[in-house]
Amino acid sequence: MRLPLPRTAIFPGRYLQAPDATDLLPDLAAGLGGKTMAFAGGTAMREIIPRLERGFARTGAAFQAEQANAECTDHEIDRLASRVRDAGCEVVMAIGGGKALDTGKAVAYAAGTRVIIVPTIASTDAPCSAVAVVYTEEGMFKRYISLPRNPDLVVVDTAVIARAPVRFLIAGMGDALSTWIEADACRQACAPNLAGGVSTLAAYALARLCYDTILEFGVAACVACREKIVTPAFERVVEANTLLSGLGFESAGLSSAHSVHNGLTVLPETHAYYHGEKVAFGSLTALFLADRSRALIDEVYAFCESAGLPTTLSQLGVSSPTDDELRKVASVACVEGETIYNEPSAITPERVFHCLRMADAYGRERLRSISKSV
């Protein structure tokens, strides 16, 4: 007898968000273990690591840092895991954007250590999850790694994030935008979540709160970020991009928006665009794939237009896509095992191709109407 999937949800060990939260990291790391090794991108190596070195020197705890490569690849994970094992570290600290954080989570798992996640931008929902996305050296999606547990600690310094370019925050809203759209599809289909069950009421409610928060406060948060200030609206959107979206996608489920993102990565022109920007267009495609109401479709397009998220393929660098190119995107989005099959309706590459075309055409038509009205 086959038992029904349990309702289940998973969460990071602890989440902490505040201006200047970086200064708390040395003491927080001491509570998790001994020697800490931090991996950071170029900007974080220059701006965050010196601050941490002073803090760890104050506590007397062992600390070292190394720059990580831009892509989360199998080679980079193996390289850094070897460094952690050779140094005898007990805690890995990953600092940076989504790919750097995914690399750190995968390295900690491979090396058998605790992990602290420190996002320096609010561009994805990667920080809180037990998932790492692995890419090829060329930046194409390769596979997901399902980790046995969520990060031990997530520390979000909103003063740091406010100093980052606003495009990162906007991309994070694009990723967060998909959370409820995909969760609702999974709810309708009784599809599994990434935690190995089906959504709890709590996870679905968090997914909806994520959507409502970015629609209400997203534009104001962008203004604050451009001014490099931390306001209540900015704090709300950072939490939505990071915590609510992370909990929502993982414990309520993924469907077509992220599969379309994965398909779009086969087009080299999209590699200059961020994960959340491509996911946003995946959400627009998902609305047509699920035959959503005109009111919801217009609500989502209007938000993307006001926030600066792409609503056409040309805004992702694909100015004149051929049918063959879009059929390739659709084919990759529909490979076996993709989350697109969590949609409540039948999925075929041909249906996805048509919805990609429709999402682009609808976006272009709305932009023409806006241009005429100005």
C-alpha positions in Angstrom: 0.0 0.0 0.0 1.4 3.4 -1.0 1.1 5.9 1.7 0.3 9.6 0.9 3.2 12.1 1.0 3.5 13.7 4.4 3.1 17.5 4.9 6.5 18.7 5.7 8.6 21.8 5.8 12.3 22.6 6.4 14.0 25.7 7.7 17.5 27.0 8.4 18.8 26.7 11.9 18.7 30.4 12.6 18.0 33.5 10.5 19.3 37.0 11.6 18.7 40.2 9.7 19.8 43.7 10.8 22.0 46.6 9.7 25.7 45.8 10.6 24.9 42.2 11.4 28.3 41.3 10.0 29.9 42.5 13.2 28.1 39.6 15.1 29.6 36.9 12.9 32.8 36.1 15.0 30.8 35.4 18.1 28.1 33.5 16.2 30.7 31.3 14.5 32.3 30.5 17.8 29.0 28.9 18.8 29.2 26.5 15.9 32.7 25.1 16.1 36.4 25.9 16.0 38.4 27.1 13.0 36.4 28.9 10.3 37.2 29.2 6.6 35.4 31.9 4.6 34.8 31.8 0.9 34.0 35.1 -0.8 33.8 36.7 -4.2 36.1 39.5 -5.2 34.0 42.4 -3.8 33.4 40.6 -0.5 37.1 39.8 -0.2 37.9 43.5 -0.4 35.0 44.9 1.7 33.8 42.2 4.1 36.8 40.0 4.8 39.0 42.7 6.4 36.2 43.5 8.8 35.8 39.9 9.7 39.5 39.4 10.2 39.5 42.2 12.8 36.5 40.7 14.5 37.9 37.2 14.7 41.2 38.6 15.9 39.3 40.2 18.8 37.8 36.9 19.8 41.0 35.0 19.3 39.3 32.4 17.1 41.0 30.8 14.1 39.9 32.3 10.8 41.1 32.2 7.2 39.5 33.3 3.9 39.9 32.4 0.2 38.4 33.9 -2.9 35.9 31.7 -4.7 35.4 31.6 -8.4 32.3 33.1 -10.0 30.5 29.9 -11.0 29.2 27.1 -8.7 30.8 24.2 -10.6 31.7 20.6 -9.6 35.4 21.5 -10.0 35.1 24.5 -7.7 33.2 22.5 -5.1 35.9 19.8 -5.1 38.7 22.4 -5.0 37.4 24.3 -2.0 36.3 21.1 -0.1 39.9 19.9 -0.3 41.1 23.3 1.1 38.6 22.9 4.0 39.7 19.4 4.8 43.4 20.2 4.5 43.0 23.1 6.9 41.0 21.1 9.4 38.2 23.6 9.5 34.9 22.9 11.3 32.9 25.8 10.0 32.5 27.1 6.4 31.3 30.7 5.9 30.0 31.5 2.4 29.9 35.3 1.6 28.5 36.8 -1.5 25.7 36.3 -4.1 23.6 33.2 -4.9 26.3 31.2 -6.7 28.9 31.8 -4.0 26.4 30.8 -1.4 25.5 27.6 -3.2 29.2 26.8 -3.6 29.7 27.3 0.2 26.7 25.0 1.0 27.9 22.3 -1.3 31.5 22.6 0.0 30.3 22.3 3.6 28.4 19.2 2.8 31.3 17.6 0.9 33.7 18.5 3.8 31.4 17.5 6.6 31.3 20.9 8.3 28.8 23.4 9.7 27.9 26.3 7.4 27.1 30.0 7.8 25.6 31.9 4.9 26.2 35.6 4.5 24.5 37.1 1.5 25.9 40.5 0.4 23.0 41.0 -2.1 19.3 40.1 -2.0 19.3 38.7 -5.5 18.1 35.1 -4.9 16.4 32.9 -2.4 19.4 30.6 -2.2 20.6 31.6 1.4 18.1 29.7 3.5 17.7 26.5 1.3 19.2 23.0 1.4 19.6 23.2 -2.4 22.7 24.1 -4.5 22.5 24.8 -8.2 25.5 23.6 -10.2 26.4 25.1 -13.5 28.9 24.2 -16.2 32.1 26.3 -16.6 30.3 28.2 -19.4 27.4 29.2 -17.1 24.7 26.7 -18.3 22.5 25.0 -15.8 23.7 21.5 -15.0 22.0 20.0 -12.0 20.6 20.5 -8.5 22.3 19.2 -5.4 19.8 18.3 -2.6 21.7 18.7 0.7 20.8 16.8 3.8 20.1 19.9 5.9 19.6 23.6 5.6 22.3 26.1 6.6 23.1 26.3 10.3 23.0 30.1 10.3 22.0 32.8 7.8 23.1 36.3 8.6 21.8 39.2 6.5 23.4 42.6 6.9 21.0 45.0 5.4 23.5 47.9 5.5 25.7 45.9 3.2 22.9 44.9 0.9 21.7 48.6 0.7 25.1 49.5 -0.7 24.8 47.0 -3.6 23.6 48.0 -7.0 19.8 48.1 -7.1 19.7 45.6 -10.0 20.5 42.8 -7.5 17.5 43.7 -5.4 15.3 43.8 -8.4 16.5 40.4 -9.6 15.8 39.1 -6.1 12.2 40.3 -6.5 12.0 38.5 -9.8 13.0 35.3 -8.0 10.6 36.0 -5.2 7.8 36.8 -7.6 7.7 33.1 -8.7 7.4 31.7 -5.1 3.6 32.0 -4.8 2.9 31.4 -8.5 4.8 28.1 -8.3 3.6 27.2 -4.9 0.0 27.6 -6.0 0.6 25.3 -9.0 2.0 22.7 -6.7 -0.9 23.1 -4.3 -3.4 22.5 -7.1 -1.5 19.5 -8.4 -0.8 18.1 -4.9 2.8 18.0 -6.2 5.8 17.3 -4.0 8.0 20.0 -2.5 11.8 19.9 -2.1 11.5 18.7 1.4 10.2 15.3 0.3 6.5 15.8 1.1 3.7 18.3 0.2 3.3 21.8 1.4 2.2 22.7 4.9 -0.3 25.5 5.5 2.6 27.5 6.9 4.7 27.2 3.8 1.9 28.1 1.5 1.0 31.1 3.6 4.7 32.3 3.6 4.7 32.0 -0.2 1.7 34.2 -0.5 3.1 36.7 2.0 6.2 36.8 -0.1 4.2 37.7 -3.2 2.1 40.3 -1.4 5.1 41.9 0.2 7.1 42.5 -2.9 4.0 43.8 -4.8 3.3 46.3 -2.0 6.8 47.4 -1.0 9.0 46.5 -4.0 9.1 49.9 -5.7 9.7 51.8 -2.4 12.5 49.3 -1.6 14.2 50.0 -4.9 14.1 53.8 -4.2 15.8 53.1 -0.8 18.4 50.9 -2.4 19.2 53.6 -5.0 19.7 56.0 -2.2 21.7 53.3 -0.2 19.5 53.7 2.8 17.8 51.1 5.0 14.1 51.7 5.4 11.2 49.6 6.7 10.1 48.9 3.1 13.7 47.9 2.2 13.9 45.5 5.3 10.6 43.9 4.3 11.7 43.3 0.7 15.1 41.9 1.7 13.3 39.5 4.1 10.8 38.6 1.3 13.6 37.9 -1.2 15.8 36.0 1.2 13.7 34.3 3.9 10.1 34.2 2.7 11.0 33.2 -0.9 13.5 30.6 0.4 11.1 29.0 2.8 8.3 29.2 0.2 10.0 27.6 -2.7 11.6 24.8 -0.7 8.7 23.8 1.4 5.8 24.8 -0.9 7.4 23.6 -4.2 8.7 24.6 -7.6 7.0 24.3 -10.9 7.4 25.9 -14.3 9.0 29.3 -13.7 12.4 27.8 -12.6 12.2 25.2 -15.4 11.8 28.0 -18.0 14.8 29.7 -16.3 16.9 26.5 -16.8 15.8 26.4 -20.4 16.7 30.0 -21.1 20.3 29.3 -20.0 20.9 27.4 -23.2 20.8 30.8 -25.1 24.2 32.5 -24.7 22.6 35.9 -24.8 20.9 35.3 -21.5 24.1 34.6 -19.6 24.6 38.3 -18.9 21.3 38.4 -17.0 20.7 37.3 -13.4 18.9 34.3 -12.2 16.0 36.2 -10.9 15.6 38.2 -14.1 15.2 35.0 -16.1 12.9 33.5 -13.4 10.7 36.5 -13.7 10.2 35.8 -17.4 9.6 32.2 -16.4 6.8 33.3 -14.1 5.1 35.2 -17.0 5.3 32.1 -19.1 3.9 30.1 -16.2 0.8 32.3 -16.1 -0.1 31.4 -19.6 0.8 27.8 -19.2 -1.6 27.6 -16.2 -4.3 29.6 -18.0 -4.4 32.2 -15.3 -6.9 35.0 -15.1 -6.4 38.2 -17.1 -6.5 40.2 -13.9 -3.6 38.2 -12.4 -1.6 38.3 -15.6 -1.9 42.1 -15.8 -1.1 42.4 -12.1 2.2 40.5 -12.5 3.2 42.3 -15.8 2.4 45.7 -14.2 4.6 44.9 -11.2 7.5 43.7 -13.5 7.2 46.9 -15.5 7.2 49.2 -12.4 10.1 47.3 -10.8 12.3 47.0 -13.9 12.0 43.3 -14.4 12.0 41.9 -18.0 8.7 41.3 -19.6 10.0 40.5 -23.1 12.8 38.3 -24.4 14.6 41.3 -25.9 15.0 42.5 -22.3 16.9 39.3 -21.7 19.2 40.0 -24.6 17.3 37.7 -27.1 16.1 40.4 -29.5 15.0 38.2 -32.4 14.5 34.6 -31.1 13.9 32.0 -33.8 11.3 29.3 -33.3 14.2 26.8 -33.3 15.8 28.6 -30.4 12.6 28.8 -28.4 11.8 25.2 -29.0 15.3 24.4 -27.6 14.5 26.4 -24.5 11.2 24.6 -24.2 12.8 21.2 -24.7 15.4 21.8 -21.9 12.6 23.1 -19.6 10.8 19.8 -20.1 13.6 17.3 -19.6 12.8 14.4 -17.4 12.9 15.3 -13.7 12.2 19.0 -14.2 9.9 20.8 -11.8 7.7 21.9 -14.7 5.8 18.6 -14.3 4.5 19.9 -11.0 2.0 22.0 -13.0 -1.6 20.8 -12.6 -2.0 20.6 -16.4 -0.4 18.4 -19.0 3.1 19.6 -20.1 4.7 19.2 -23.5 7.6 21.0 -25.1 5.2 22.3 -27.8 2.9 23.9 -25.2 5.8 25.5 -23.4 7.1 26.8 -26.7 3.7 28.5 -27.4 3.6 30.0 -23.9 7.1 31.4 -24.3 6.0 33.1 -27.5 2.8 34.3 -25.8 4.6 35.7 -22.8 7.0 37.6 -25.0 4.2 38.9 -27.4 2.0 40.0 -24.5 5.0 41.9 -22.9 5.7 43.6 -26.2 2.1 44.6 -26.7 1.9 46.1 -23.2 5.1 48.1 -23.9 3.7 49.4 -27.1 0.5 50.5 -25.3 2.5 52.2 -22.6 4.6 54.0 -25.2 1.5 55.3 -27.0 -0.1 56.6 -23.8 3.0 58.7 -22.9 
